[in-house]
Amino acid sequence: MANASIGVIGGSGLYAMEGLADVAEVALDTPYGAPSDSFVLGTLAGRRVAFLPRHGRGHRLSPSEVPNLANIHAFKQLGVHALISVSAVGSLRDDYAPGHVVIPDQLFDRTKGIRPFTFFNQGVVAHVAFDKPFCQALSAHLLDAASRAGATVHQGGTLVVMEGPQFSTKAESEENRRRGHALIGMTALPEAKLAREAEIAYATLATVTDYDVWHPDHDAVSVEAVMAVLHANVALSQRIVREAVALIGDDFRSTAHTALANAIVTDRARIPAETKARLELIAGKYLS
């Protein structure tokens, strides 16, 4: 089995970066089906890194179709303990401008509940802490890496996650601003919740592509405008990832790595054998 200690999930071009060596492609299967695509593994700054295009190569999967359970399980199979999410987002603040980078510290869920959001069901219940949805240690490394890469970077803010795939109405955008949210995207949930259940440290590198639809001095958000900024940000995102990988040492530790220690409330004797088998990689050490 190939392995990697650091994972990156985002656009399909992220792995095409300077300095990535010993590149291999790995296709994995999971108890939850196939991930979004094959993984690209390579050595970067002396560490093995696993890259996964969240929407599949060619952007084939809508936000609601991303197989989050399979993706996170596959990262766990590879041995990933720190997962960097690179996400294009809309800004709900004047000072978070297109082309800027944000390291958010909170999430707000406005999805519709159609995305599977937990590994723990079918006879087992777990309640993981999620008050701080992003790993603070990993977020700090991303902030440092973005500064080193020359980005205009902001620390903090709430990322609200909508279902999509349509963009916001103006009323929705104005309500999200009234609530004090800073950014809006479509993919951080349930990805972040599942990473926490899998005891993987997770943080988001949010690249701002637009002002959603609230800004009076900008046109309504369009795919063309988003893609233009997104393509311009690819090289910057690659530099940030490269810097972040170099900062994440072999001694990296996160509270996420023990998230399940006291989370499973079900009587072990009552958990079905098939459920235990399905959860062996995620929580086997807690189910015996």
Buried (B, 14 or more C-beta within 10 A) or exposed (E): EBEBBBBBBBBBBBBEBEEBEEEEEBEBEBBBEBBBBBBBBBBBBEBBBBBBBBBBEEEEBEBBEBBBBBBBBBBBBBBBBBBBBBBBBBBBBEEBBBEBBBBBBBBBBBBEEEBBBBBBEEBBEBEBEEEBBBBEBBBBBBBBBBBBBEBBBBBEBBBBBBBBEEBBEEEBBBBBBEEEBBBBBBBBBBBBBBBBBBBBBBBBBBBBBBBBBBBEEBEBBEEEBBEBBBEEBBEBBBBBBBBBBBBBEEEBEBBBBEBBEEBBEBEEEEBEEEBBEBBEBBBEEBBE
